[in-house]
């Protein structure tokens, strides 16, 4: 390993350390800018040395970036249109454990339909006031929201970015995902019910909790039509040559155009606020950071074909999903051994997503959930996240690995 490769490895390690810590002392670290800075610095180190082609920026999957942007805007407009109006008030009438589990189910379904990253960006601020009003410890609740978002995203090829990459590589459609991942998500929600019961028993409602604000429904029918059109475009897109990102952006533009006369400037604010640049920068940075991973990390010497059982394949996939992130790990697998990856695509969907959900840094959705919580005064740290996530994620991970091998 030459000096440039060693420096790139050091930048990679430092970047992921910052992503894990989220702050230095009392100073919060913006994770999107941290990832982008690490990616740009890696690019600047490796291009002059010849270890990275200057055109490596072309490895950025712009359909994934467009999918993120489109669904973030669509989800933001959904909140402003009052798509979830009334849900929070109804949940507050229930017991803490039941309310939290139904909230996690909402997160899972929204993640399946509108991308887990978009779901946590919109629903963490929406649900945290309810969690606080019910007296549920907020940091563990945010961890469970992140787990639910990752679990729910298993159900569709547009539930998360690595699903999109694997679906395109292995020609998997919505029905394939539902058939292979439906039972896994059921197990995940069942284990999360146990977690909600534990947190609910410890809930201590504050004596004078202010009721959370609620949105007034305006334009929901049009918004629902746009979501339905996106789902239709996602299902028919491959046969029409239409990418998921293109379908998402088209649905977002259509939703904005239809809601603008009804919502006025609220639609402008919702679209702009939902287009969270921290999310976009995080993914752009991760793509650049891992564009030449093989220059220093021995993924090019990883014999995927030798992984002949779910235990070893699951361990390697989970490890890489947490070390480099589940999206870069799956892109690396596709490049290393396209045949093996295609053969085990359903297995990789399960393990990369749930394996990456074990640690705060393994999934962009988990990082984004933590960032949204921080904006509301709730700090989610690496070790507490690990201790809360592992017991409730591991059973579904093991079951899914066995089922889809």
C-alpha positions as semicolon CSV with decimal commas, in nm:
position;residue;x (nm);y (nm);z (nm)
1;X;0,000;0,000;0,000
2;X;0,153;0,334;-0,107
3;X;0,130;0,665;0,077
4;X;-0,177;0,786;-0,116
5;X;-0,368;0,466;-0,041
6;X;-0,269;0,485;0,326
7;X;-0,390;0,846;0,342
8;X;-0,717;0,748;0,172
9;X;-0,765;0,473;0,429
10;X;-0,702;0,720;0,711
11;X;-0,954;0,966;0,564
12;X;-1,208;0,686;0,532
13;X;-1,161;0,580;0,895
14;X;-1,176;0,939;1,022
15;X;-1,491;1,011;0,821
16;X;-1,677;0,711;0,954
17;X;-1,561;0,792;1,307
18;X;-1,715;1,139;1,272
19;X;-2,034;0,984;1,133
20;X;-2,048;0,751;1,433
21;X;-1,977;1,015;1,699
22;X;-2,194;1,289;1,553
23;X;-2,017;1,552;1,763
24;X;-1,677;1,658;1,890
25;X;-1,717;1,758;2,253
26;X;-2,019;1,986;2,255
27;X;-1,982;2,073;1,887
28;X;-2,226;1,883;1,662
29;X;-2,075;1,747;1,340
30;X;-2,296;1,778;1,029
31;X;-2,288;1,426;0,890
32;X;-2,366;1,522;0,531
33;X;-2,083;1,772;0,511
34;X;-1,850;1,529;0,690
35;X;-1,919;1,257;0,432
36;X;-1,880;1,499;0,141
37;X;-1,554;1,639;0,281
38;X;-1,419;1,285;0,324
39;X;-1,523;1,191;-0,029
40;X;-1,373;1,503;-0,189
41;X;-1,050;1,463;0,011
42;X;-1,025;1,096;-0,094
43;X;-1,075;1,202;-0,456
44;X;-0,807;1,473;-0,423
45;X;-0,560;1,225;-0,271
46;X;-0,609;0,933;-0,510
47;X;-0,651;1,107;-0,847
48;X;-0,301;1,267;-0,863
49;X;-0,143;0,938;-0,755
50;X;-0,320;0,745;-1,031
51;X;-0,507;0,525;-0,782
52;X;-0,839;0,675;-0,890
53;X;-0,961;0,779;-1,233
54;X;-1,054;1,147;-1,244
55;X;-1,390;1,040;-1,386
56;X;-1,473;0,851;-1,066
57;X;-1,751;1,101;-0,999
58;X;-1,937;0,916;-1,275
59;X;-1,977;0,627;-1,030
60;X;-2,236;0,836;-0,848
61;X;-2,573;0,677;-0,925
62;X;-2,776;0,982;-1,018
63;X;-3,096;0,776;-1,033
64;X;-3,048;0,700;-0,662
65;X;-2,982;1,069;-0,589
66;X;-3,294;1,163;-0,789
67;X;-3,492;0,896;-0,602
68;X;-3,382;1,047;-0,272
69;X;-3,461;1,404;-0,378
70;X;-3,796;1,321;-0,534
71;X;-3,924;1,113;-0,244
72;X;-3,798;1,360;0,016
73;X;-4,002;1,633;-0,152
74;X;-4,301;1,401;-0,194
75;X;-4,287;1,306;0,175
76;X;-4,257;1,670;0,282
77;X;-4,560;1,765;0,073
78;X;-4,746;1,468;0,223
79;X;-4,692;1,606;0,574
80;X;-4,800;1,958;0,474
81;X;-5,106;1,824;0,289
82;X;-5,207;1,655;0,613
83;X;-5,164;1,299;0,489
84;X;-5,087;1,194;0,848
85;X;-5,332;1,440;1,006
86;X;-5,525;1,286;1,291
87;X;-5,292;0,986;1,328
88;X;-5,086;1,141;1,606
89;X;-5,395;1,256;1,799
90;X;-5,543;0,907;1,777
91;X;-5,218;0,747;1,893
92;X;-5,209;0,974;2,198
93;X;-5,537;0,819;2,315
94;X;-5,375;0,476;2,333
95;X;-5,135;0,326;2,584
96;X;-4,765;0,408;2,537
97;X;-4,663;0,061;2,415
98;X;-4,950;0,029;2,164
99;X;-4,907;0,385;2,039
100;X;-4,532;0,339;1,987
101;X;-4,575;0,010;1,802
102;X;-4,839;0,156;1,570
103;X;-4,606;0,451;1,508
104;X;-4,328;0,207;1,413
105;X;-4,568;0,025;1,180
106;X;-4,648;0,361;1,017
107;X;-4,275;0,424;0,972
108;X;-4,228;0,077;0,819
109;X;-4,512;0,121;0,569
110;X;-4,401;0,473;0,476
111;X;-4,045;0,347;0,426
112;X;-4,167;0,076;0,190
113;X;-4,369;0,325;-0,015
114;X;-4,151;0,637;-0,003
115;X;-3,792;0,533;0,083
116;X;-3,664;0,484;0,437
117;X;-3,445;0,796;0,426
118;X;-3,742;1,014;0,330
119;X;-3,960;0,841;0,591
120;X;-3,732;0,919;0,885
121;X;-3,670;1,277;0,770
122;X;-4,046;1,342;0,779
123;X;-4,170;1,109;1,054
124;X;-3,907;1,157;1,328
125;X;-4,008;1,524;1,380
126;X;-4,373;1,420;1,341
127;X;-4,361;1,139;1,599
128;X;-4,117;1,271;1,861
129;X;-4,372;1,511;2,017
130;X;-4,605;1,213;2,062
131;X;-4,325;1,005;2,215
132;X;-4,246;1,287;2,459
133;X;-4,613;1,340;2,547
134;X;-4,649;0,970;2,628
135;X;-4,343;0,977;2,854
136;X;-4,148;0,726;2,642
137;X;-3,767;0,773;2,656
138;X;-3,700;0,958;2,328
139;X;-3,350;0,832;2,235
140;X;-3,444;0,459;2,246
141;X;-3,766;0,542;2,059
142;X;-3,564;0,709;1,780
143;X;-3,347;0,396;1,760
144;X;-3,658;0,181;1,719
145;X;-3,789;0,421;1,452
146;X;-3,462;0,373;1,261
147;X;-3,491;-0,007;1,294
148;X;-3,854;0,003;1,176
149;X;-3,759;0,222;0,879
150;X;-3,489;-0,021;0,773
151;X;-3,714;-0,324;0,824
152;X;-4,006;-0,174;0,632
153;X;-3,779;-0,074;0,345
154;X;-3,723;-0,444;0,270
155;X;-4,067;-0,471;0,110
156;X;-4,005;-0,281;-0,214
157;X;-3,724;-0,216;-0,463
158;X;-3,755;0,156;-0,381
159;X;-3,757;0,111;-0,003
160;X;-3,386;0,197;0,018
161;X;-3,099;0,270;-0,225
162;X;-2,930;-0,071;-0,198
163;X;-3,262;-0,236;-0,284
164;X;-3,276;-0,024;-0,598
165;X;-2,923;-0,129;-0,697
166;X;-2,986;-0,500;-0,633
167;X;-3,329;-0,492;-0,799
168;X;-3,183;-0,339;-1,114
169;X;-2,897;-0,592;-1,114
170;X;-3,113;-0,902;-1,056
171;X;-3,432;-0,790;-1,236
172;X;-3,642;-0,806;-0,919
173;X;-3,986;-0,647;-0,912
174;X;-4,224;-0,540;-0,638
175;X;-4,385;-0,885;-0,620
176;X;-4,044;-1,051;-0,580
177;X;-3,969;-0,827;-0,282
178;X;-4,306;-0,887;-0,119
179;X;-4,273;-1,264;-0,152
180;X;-3,914;-1,286;-0,026
181;X;-3,922;-1,018;0,244
182;X;-4,281;-1,019;0,374
183;X;-4,220;-1,279;0,645
184;X;-3,895;-1,111;0,746
185;X;-4,071;-0,779;0,802
186;X;-4,344;-0,959;0,999
187;X;-4,081;-1,106;1,233
188;X;-3,913;-0,766;1,267
189;X;-4,240;-0,595;1,363
190;X;-4,313;-0,875;1,612
191;X;-3,979;-0,825;1,786
192;X;-4,033;-0,449;1,783
193;X;-4,363;-0,510;1,963
194;X;-4,162;-0,661;2,250
195;X;-3,934;-0,357;2,251
196;X;-4,235;-0,125;2,262
197;X;-4,377;-0,321;2,554
198;X;-4,053;-0,275;2,749
199;X;-4,038;0,101;2,680
200;X;-4,410;0,139;2,745
201;X;-4,380;-0,014;3,092
202;X;-4,116;0,245;3,178
203;X;-4,312;0,538;3,036
204;X;-4,384;0,823;3,275
205;X;-4,601;1,089;3,109
206;X;-4,501;1,443;3,207
207;X;-4,765;1,612;3,423
208;X;-4,821;1,907;3,190
209;X;-4,732;1,781;2,841
210;X;-4,845;2,022;2,570
211;X;-5,045;1,854;2,293
212;X;-4,841;1,822;1,973
213;X;-4,948;2,042;1,682
214;X;-5,148;1,883;1,405
215;X;-5,192;1,955;1,037
216;X;-5,523;2,032;0,870
217;X;-5,582;1,811;0,564
218;X;-5,555;2,010;0,242
219;X;-5,509;1,842;-0,093
220;X;-5,480;1,483;0,030
221;X;-5,664;1,327;-0,269
222;X;-5,420;1,483;-0,515
223;X;-5,122;1,380;-0,304
224;X;-5,250;1,021;-0,282
225;X;-5,297;1,018;-0,660
226;X;-4,935;1,127;-0,708
227;X;-4,811;0,857;-0,471
228;X;-5,017;0,600;-0,665
229;X;-4,868;0,726;-0,993
230;X;-4,519;0,690;-0,848
231;X;-4,590;0,333;-0,741
232;X;-4,725;0,256;-1,087
233;X;-4,419;0,415;-1,247
234;X;-4,189;0,216;-1,017
235;X;-4,367;-0,108;-1,108
236;X;-4,384;-0,043;-1,484
237;X;-4,066;0,163;-1,514
238;X;-3,823;-0,119;-1,601
239;X;-4,034;-0,228;-1,898
240;X;-4,067;0,135;-2,011
241;X;-3,703;0,223;-1,958
242;X;-3,798;0,460;-1,675
243;X;-3,564;0,479;-1,375
244;X;-3,689;0,494;-1,017
245;X;-3,532;0,835;-0,974
246;X;-3,708;0,971;-1,280
247;X;-4,041;0,836;-1,154
248;X;-3,986;0,990;-0,809
249;X;-3,893;1,334;-0,945
250;X;-4,190;1,329;-1,185
251;X;-4,428;1,240;-0,899
252;X;-4,281;1,515;-0,678
253;X;-4,312;1,778;-0,952
254;X;-4,668;1,668;-1,025
255;X;-4,758;1,676;-0,653
256;X;-4,608;2,023;-0,610
257;X;-4,784;2,157;-0,918
258;X;-5,120;2,026;-0,802
259;X;-5,082;2,133;-0,438
260;X;-4,940;2,480;-0,499
261;X;-5,279;2,640;-0,575
262;X;-5,425;2,481;-0,259
263;X;-5,137;2,520;-0,015
264;X;-4,986;2,840;-0,152
265;X;-4,648;2,928;-0,006
266;X;-4,681;2,639;0,238
267;X;-4,610;2,412;-0,059
268;X;-4,295;2,612;-0,140
269;X;-4,171;2,590;0,218
270;X;-4,257;2,221;0,247
271;X;-4,078;2,126;-0,075
272;X;-3,767;2,327;0,008
273;X;-3,750;2,216;0,371
274;X;-3,803;1,849;0,277
275;X;-3,522;1,862;0,023
276;X;-3,273;1,800;0,301
277;X;-2,931;1,877;0,156
278;X;-2,769;1,693;0,444
279;X;-2,922;1,376;0,298
280;X;-2,804;1,449;-0,055
281;X;-2,454;1,545;0,058
282;X;-2,431;1,231;0,273
283;X;-2,494;1,008;-0,029
284;X;-2,273;1,207;-0,265
285;X;-1,993;1,188;-0,010
286;X;-2,038;0,814;0,045
287;X;-2,023;0,747;-0,328
288;X;-1,697;0,942;-0,362
289;X;-1,556;0,798;-0,042
290;X;-1,604;0,440;-0,165
291;X;-1,545;0,494;-0,536
292;X;-1,195;0,346;-0,513
293;X;-1,242;0,128;-0,208
294;X;-1,041;-0,156;-0,358
295;X;-0,728;0,059;-0,358
296;X;-0,684;0,008;0,015
297;X;-0,967;-0,211;0,146
298;X;-0,928;-0,575;0,033
299;X;-1,275;-0,612;-0,119
300;X;-1,113;-0,711;-0,448
301;X;-0,966;-1,015;-0,274
302;X;-1,293;-1,121;-0,114
303;X;-1,393;-1,452;-0,279
304;X;-1,771;-1,425;-0,275
305;X;-1,809;-1,762;-0,443
306;X;-1,649;-1,925;-0,137
307;X;-1,936;-1,803;0,084
308;X;-2,145;-2,118;0,062
309;X;-2,364;-2,090;0,371
310;X;-2,589;-1,818;0,514
311;X;-2,383;-1,780;0,832
312;X;-2,054;-1,691;0,663
313;X;-2,218;-1,490;0,385
314;X;-2,435;-1,309;0,639
315;X;-2,138;-1,229;0,863
316;X;-1,933;-1,088;0,574
317;X;-2,227;-0,890;0,435
318;X;-2,321;-0,748;0,775
319;X;-1,959;-0,659;0,851
320;X;-1,909;-0,475;0,522
321;X;-2,250;-0,309;0,549
322;X;-2,142;-0,158;0,879
323;X;-1,780;-0,083;0,787
324;X;-1,846;0,088;0,453
325;X;-2,227;0,131;0,466
326;X;-2,485;-0,099;0,310
327;X;-2,516;0,093;-0,019
328;X;-2,139;0,096;-0,097
329;X;-2,112;-0,267;0,019
330;X;-2,376;-0,382;-0,229
331;X;-2,222;-0,179;-0,510
332;X;-1,890;-0,346;-0,429
333;X;-2,051;-0,693;-0,432
334;X;-2,208;-0,629;-0,771
335;X;-1,872;-0,522;-0,910
336;X;-1,681;-0,810;-0,751
337;X;-1,900;-1,101;-0,857
338;X;-2,210;-1,013;-1,062
339;X;-2,319;-1,377;-1,098
340;X;-2,302;-1,461;-0,725
341;X;-2,470;-1,132;-0,634
342;X;-2,754;-1,193;-0,878
343;X;-2,803;-1,546;-0,747
344;X;-2,821;-1,428;-0,385
345;X;-2,994;-1,093;-0,444
346;X;-3,289;-1,158;-0,208
347;X;-3,049;-1,273;0,064
348;X;-2,836;-0,962;0,018
349;X;-3,141;-0,735;0,033
350;X;-3,225;-0,877;0,376
351;X;-2,878;-0,894;0,526
352;X;-2,737;-0,567;0,392
353;X;-3,041;-0,377;0,522
354;X;-3,087;-0,542;0,861
355;X;-2,716;-0,603;0,910
356;X;-2,654;-0,236;0,838
357;X;-2,926;-0,144;1,088
358;X;-2,726;-0,289;1,380
359;X;-2,498;0,015;1,405
360;X;-2,574;0,384;1,380
361;X;-2,326;0,425;1,093
362;X;-2,434;0,119;0,893
363;X;-2,744;0,280;0,744
364;X;-2,802;0,629;0,611
365;X;-3,158;0,609;0,744
366;X;-3,024;0,559;1,098
367;X;-2,789;0,856;1,063
368;X;-3,072;1,071;0,930
369;X;-3,304;0,967;1,213
370;X;-3,034;1,070;1,461
371;X;-2,986;1,403;1,284
372;X;-3,359;1,479;1,285
373;X;-3,378;1,391;1,654
374;X;-3,082;1,616;1,735
375;X;-3,264;1,911;1,577
376;X;-3,536;1,851;1,836
377;X;-3,295;1,830;2,126
378;X;-3,263;1,449;2,145
379;X;-2,911;1,308;2,116
380;X;-2,871;0,955;1,979
381;X;-2,521;0,818;2,039
382;X;-2,336;0,523;1,887
383;X;-2,322;0,283;2,185
384;X;-2,675;0,341;2,315
385;X;-2,802;0,289;1,960
386;X;-2,610;-0,038;1,935
387;X;-2,744;-0,169;2,267
388;X;-3,103;-0,082;2,175
389;X;-3,096;-0,195;1,811
390;X;-2,919;-0,530;1,826
391;X;-3,165;-0,728;2,046
392;X;-3,461;-0,635;1,825
393;X;-3,289;-0,648;1,485
394;X;-3,083;-0,965;1,521
395;X;-3,375;-1,215;1,529
396;X;-3,521;-1,081;1,204
397;X;-3,172;-1,071;1,050
398;X;-3,101;-1,437;1,133
399;X;-3,447;-1,549;1,021
400;X;-3,425;-1,354;0,695
401;X;-3,075;-1,484;0,620
402;X;-3,195;-1,843;0,664
403;X;-3,518;-1,787;0,470
404;X;-3,366;-1,618;0,164
405;X;-3,043;-1,813;0,128
